[in-house]
Amino acid sequence: MRVIPVLDLLDGHVVRAVRGDRANYRPIQSSLCATSEPLAVARALLDASGADTLYVADLGAIVAQHADTSTLAALYAGLNPPGSATQPRVTIWLDAGFADFTSMHAHLLRIGAPRGAFVPVFGSETLRTPDALRDAERAGYQPILSLDRRAGRPLHAPGAAATVHDTPAWWPARVIAMTLDRVGAYEGPDLDTFNALRERAGSQRTVIGAGGVRNRADLDAAAQRGAQAWLVGSALHDGKLAAPPHAVR
C-alpha cells in the first residue's frame, strides 16, 4: 500500500483539515514538527511516510480567495534542490481549484516549476468542463480527477453542464475517491465508495482512496479491497502510522 501524504495549505501555513469544513481550519499542530511552515511540514510528512509524492491542496485557490503560487514555488524548490537530479525527487499532486484547462495551465506557469513537477488534480467540486481533462492529457500533464463527495452526494461545480461522476468515459488514468466527510474525522476509510468507483473505473484506471485512515489496520483493510494508494494526513501528523521497515514508495 502506497501512502501519499497530504498537505493542506492556507494563508502560507499548513492547516489541519477536518471534514472539509474549510472555514474552521487552523494551523497544524503536528507530532512530526513544531511549526506550520509548509516546507518543514512537507519534509516531515515525506520522512514519516517514506513517500516520493506529496498531495497539496491550495485551499485559498479552491475557495476562490487567492492562489498561493509563491509558497508552492518555494515548496517545490525546497524539496527538489537545483542539480539534485534530472527528474524531480518529489512530485507534487496539486489541487488548486482548477475549473478548466486554461486556468490550470496559467496557474502552473505562474508557479514557474518545470513541466512534470506538479501533477494537476481536477476536483469535481470545481471542474466546470470535463474537456479540461482531455486538454491536460494532450498537453502532457497526466491529470488526476478527484471525485468529491459530501454527505453521500457527489459534488460538482456550480453551473457545470454535466457531472463527471456520471461518465466514466471522461475519467483519466488516475481517479481519487474523495469522501470529504471522512477527512480528519478518524471514522475509517469509506471503502464502500472506493469499491463502487473502482468497479466503474475498470481495469484501465487506478483509483486512489482518500480520507478516514486511523491506523495501519485501515490501510490493510483498504489494500484487501484492492487499493494501491491512499491519501493520508491526520494519521501521519498524530503518529498513528509507524513507517514499516519496508515502506513502499
N, C-alpha and C positions, 0 to 999 in steps of 0.2 A: 504494500500500500504506500503510495506516494503522498506525503503530507506537503501541502502548499501553504505556507504561512500567509496570513492576511494582515495588511497594514491599512488602517482607515485614517485618512489624512483630512484635517480640517483646521484652517487658520494657522498653518505652519506647524501644527502639533499632531502627534498620533493620538487618536481618541479611542475609547472603548465602545464598541458597537453592541447594542442590546436591542434585539427585536426590530431593528430597522427604525427605531424612534429617534431619528437624527437630530431633532430639536433639543434633545436632552443628553446628547453625547458629551462626555467630559474627557479632559486629557487623561491618557492611560496611566494607571498605576500598575506596574508590572514587577513580577518577581525576577525578571530577566535583566532589568537595568533600572537605574534610578532617575530616569529622565523620560520626557515625552518627545525628545528631539528625534526627527524621523530617521536620520542615518544611524544613530546609535541603536534605536529600536529595531531597525531593519537588520542590522548586523547581529543583534541578539537573537532575533527570530530565526534567521538563517542558521546560526550556530546551533540553536536548540533543536531545530528540525532536520538538520543535515541536507537542506534543500538547496537547489540552484535556481529556483524560480520563486518570485515574490509577487503576490497579488496585491495591487494597490487600488483602493477606492478613493478617488479625489472627491470628497463629499461636497466641497464648495462648488465644484463644477456640476455634480449630479443634481443638486438642489437649485441650480441656475443662479448662484450668487457670484462666484468668481472662481476661475481655474487657477490652481497653484503651480504654474509651469516652472517657476524658478526653483521651488522646492523639489519638484520632480527631476529637474535637470541636475541639481546638486546631489540628489539621491542616486541617480544613475552614475554620475561621475565618481561618487564615493565608493560605490560597490564595484565599479569597473575602472580602476585607475588607468591612465594612458599608458600604452605599451605593455599592459599586463597580459594580453592575449589578442589573437586575431579575431576571436569571437567573444561576445560578452560572457563574462564569468557568471553573471547573474542576469537572467531575463526577467523583465517586469511585465506582468499582465496588468493592463491599466483600464479601469472603468472610470471614465470621466464624463459620464452622462451623454455619450455620443448619440446624436439624433439622426445623423446622416453621414455619408462618406466625406462630403466637402468639409464639414466642421471637424470631423475626426482628423483628416489629413492636415488641416490648418493647425489644429491643436498639437499634433506631434511635431510639426515643423517649428512651432514656437518653442517647444522644449529643446530642440536642437541636437538631440541624440542621433546616432547613426541608425540607418534602417535595420530593423530586426532587434533593436534594443528594447523597444516597447511593443508588446502584442496588444492590439486594441480589443477590448471587451465591450460588446454592444449589449446593454441591458434592455430587456423588453419593456421596462417601465419608461424608458426614454427614447427608444428607437422608433422613429416616425415612418421609415420606409425600409422594408426588407431588402430593397435593391442595394442598400449600403453594404450588406454582407458580400454580395457578388462583386461589387465595385472594389471592395477592400481586397478580396481574393485576387482579382485581376491585377491589382497594383502590387501584389506580392506580400501583403501584410499578415496572412494566415489568421484571420479574425476568429474570435471566440464569441459565441452567443450565450448570454445568461438569461435563462427563462425564469423570471422572477415571479414569486407567488407570495401572497399575504392572506391570512385568514381563509386559506383553502381556495383562493381565487387567483387566476393568472393576472398579472399586471401588464398593462400596455400603455403606451404614450397617449396623452390626450390628443384627440384628433387623428390618431392613426387610422388609416383606411382599413387595415386588417391587422390581426394579431398573429405574430409569428408562432405563438403557441399552437395554433391550429393547423399549421402547414409544415410538416417535417421536410418537405422538398426544399424549403428555404434555408434549412439549418446547415451551418458549415460543419467541418470535420470534428470540431470540439464544441460541446454544449455543457453549460453549467446548470445543474438543478438547484436553484437558489430559493430556499424557503426562509424568507426574512424573519418570520416569527420565531424560528429556532436559533437565529444568530445571537450568540452571547447569552442564551437563556438556560443553558445546561439542562435541556429536556431530551437530549438524544437526537441523533440524526433522523431526518424524515426519509426513511427507507422506502415507504410506500410510493411517495412521489418520485424518488430516484428510480425505483423499479419501473414505474409506468413510463417515464421518459426514456429509459433505456430500451424498453420494448418497442417504443415508437421510433426511436432513433435508428434502430437496425445495426447490423454488424459493421457498417462502414463508418460509423461515428463513435467517438469516445464521449461518454457522459461523465462529468466530474461533479461530485457532491459538494455541498456547502452548508455549513452551519450545524449546530447542535452537538458536536462531538464533546464528550465529557472526559473520556479516558481512552486508553488503548483498546479496551474491550469494544468500544463503539466502532473504532476503526476496523477491528477484526470482524465485527458483525457486518459492516459495510462491504468489506472485502469478500465475505461469503456470499453477498448478493451480487458480486461481480464488479464492484467499484475498484478502479485502479488508482484513483487520486481523490483527495478531499481537501477543501479549503478549511483551514483551522486558524482561529485567532485566540479566543479566551483561554482555551485549554493549554495552549503554549505559554501564554503570559502567566497563568496561575500554576505552572509547573506540574500539570496533570499528565503530560506526555513525556516521560523519561525516554530519551532517544536510545533505541536499542543499539548494540554494537555493530549491527549490520544495516544501519539506517539506509533506506533505499532512496535514491535521488530520482 
